[in-house]
């Protein structure tokens, strides 16, 4: 048997086949076949032109390299499984917590509070929070007055509002605000132009989905599914 024939057979052993095809005693099927081929090669070599030792060593080195790659692949698979398990454990701890995500929609729960934040790019003497119900009808406007550039953190429960920890001197135009979903926009007069700011609103995590790639998707009350990478802030309870 010519050495090239053995090498051509060896070249057909893919890493995937050797990683999944195993014998009962745990040895890879590729190892058994390789040893059979090598034995056959030794038995059928030309006694007048025996195989060079270097050629046998090259074949063994080639197979050893393939076997090492197979073990590396198995180790990586084990690592991936462990990683997904850890992700699932982390996901379970997020259920019931509150997070802030980029959104204009929030759920006002009975007795609850909606909190949010915006970044004001420049100081403004006219900042307002406008609130609309789920049907898009205007509900109320909360005037924040003059605000300096930077982060504005606000809270609203239907009857009171505060920004950066200070109560807003404002009387709601509605005597009663029902719980439910609301759309909230924040506008500011910047250099004489009314600008709508990007809003981040709080929501409770109802459940978490772990994707096949380990990515966590948060299913948030009132606003739907968000990737964990979209979370702006994990809120204190």
N, C-alpha and C positions, 0 to 999 in steps of 0.2 A: 504493500500500500504506500502510495506516494504521500509525503508530508503535506503537499498542497491540498490533497483530498481531505485530510483531517482538518486543516485550517479552514477550508471552505465550509465544512460541517459546523465547526466551532463558531464561525461568523454568523450562523443563523440563530444562535442562542441569544435571544434578546434579554435585556435586564428584567422586563416585566414578566416573561415566562418563568424565569428562574426564581423570581420573587414569590410567585403564586403556586407553582407546581412543586409539591413536596411529597416525598415518600413517607411511608408509615413511621419509619424510625427518625423522621425529622430532617434527613439529609436532602439537599436539593437534587432534583432529577438530573439537572445538567452535570453535576459532579459524577454521577454513576455513568452516564453516557460518555463523558470525557475519558474516564478511566478505561472503559471498554474500547473506545477508539484507540487510546494510547497502547493498550495491550495488543490489540489486533495489529497495530502498526509495527510493534516490536516483533510479533510472531511472523509477519510477512515481509519483513525487510530483506533486501538482497544481502546474503552473507558476504558476497564479494565487495559490496559497497555499503557497509553498515552506516546507519544514521549517525550524524555527528552529534556529540553531546550538547553542543551549543544550540542545536535545533530543538532538542527535547526541552532544554531549559527555557527557550523562548516560548514554547507552547505552554509550559507550566506557568511561566510568568504571566502570559496572556490570560490564562484561566483564573489565576489568583487575583488578577486585577478586576476581572469581571465579577468574581465572587465577592470581593471587597465592596464593589459598587452596589451589589445586591444587598449586602448587610447595611450599607449606608442608607439605602432606600427604605429598608425595614425600620431602621432607627428613626428616620424622618417621619415615617407613617405613625410610629408610636408617639413621637413628639407632637404631631398634629392632633392626634386623638386627645392627648393630655391638654393641649392648648384649648381645644373646643370645650372640654369638660370644665376647665377653669373659667372660660368665658360664660358658660351656662350658669356656673355658681355665682359669678359676679352679676349676671343678669337678674338672678332671683332676688338679690339684695336691693335692686333698684325699684322693684314693684312697690307702689305705695308712696314713693318719694315724689318730690316736686322738682321740675327742671324748667329752665328758661330756654326757649328756642326762637328762631326768627319766624314770626307769625303776626298776623293782624287779628287773629281769631282767638278767643279765650272762652272758657266755660266758667260762669259765675255760679258756684254751687250754693245751695241754701245755707246761709250763715257763713259763707266763705268770702274770700278776698281775691281779687285779681291783681297780680303784681306784674310790672313790666319795666323795661328800660329802653332808653334811646341815647344816642350820642349826638349832642348838639355841636355842630362844627364851628359855630361862632356864637357870640352872645346875641341875644334877641330880647326885645321888649314886648314881644307878643307871641307867647307859646300857648297852644291849646290842645286839649285832648278831646276828640270827638268820638262819641259812642253811638253805634248803630245796632239794631237788633238783627236776628238771624234772617229776617225778610229784607234787610237793607234800609229799613226806616230809621230816620234820625231819632235818637233817644235823648241825648243830652250833650252839652259842651262844658268841659271843666277848664276854666282859664287859669293858667299857671303864671301869667304875668311875665315879668322880666326874669330871665334866667341867664346865667353865665355859661360860657362854652364848657363842654365836658359831658360827663355821664349824668343823666337824669333818671333816677329810680322812683317809680310812682306806684301807689297802691290805691285801689278803689273797690268799694263794696256795695255801691248803689246809693249810699247815703252820705258817705264821707270820702275824702280823697286827701292824699299827702304826697309830697315830692321831696326826695332826699331827707325823709324823716320829719318834715314840717307839714302841719295841717294846712290845707288850702282854705282860705276864707271864701267859701262858695256855698250857695244854696241850690240844691238840685231843682230843676224845673219839673221833676216828677216826684209826687209824694210817695210812690211805691215802685220799686224796681224788682221785677220778678227774676228768679234764677233762670239760667239758660245760657245759650251761646250768644256772644256779642262780638261785633267787629270794632276794633279800637284803632284809631289813627291819631298820630301826633303831628301837628304842623307848627311851623315857626316862621316868623317874618325875619328873613335874613337879607340884608341889603335891599330892603324894599320889595322883596319877592317872597310870596308864601311858598314854603318848601315842606313837603311831606317827608318825615324822617323814617328811617328803617326801624321797625319796632320789634323788640323781643318780649314775648309774653310767657308767663308761667303756666304750667299745666301739670297735672298729676299723671304718673306713669301707671297705666292700668295693667299692662303686660309687656313682656319683652320677647322678641323673636330672635333666635340665634341662627344666622345664615350658614350655609355650607362652608363659606370661607371664614367663618368666625365673626363676621360683622354683626353687631347688635342693632336691632331695629326696635325703637321704643314706640309703643302704641299709647298715645297720649289722649287723655280725656278731652273730648270736645274738638280736637284739631287733627286727629289722625296719626299716621305713622311717620316717624322721623328717625334718621340714622343717628346713632350716638355721636357721630362726628359733627353733627349740626348743633349739638347742645352748647349754649353760650355759658350756662352756669347751672351747677347743682345747688339747689336752694336748701337752706336749713329748715328743719321741721319745727 
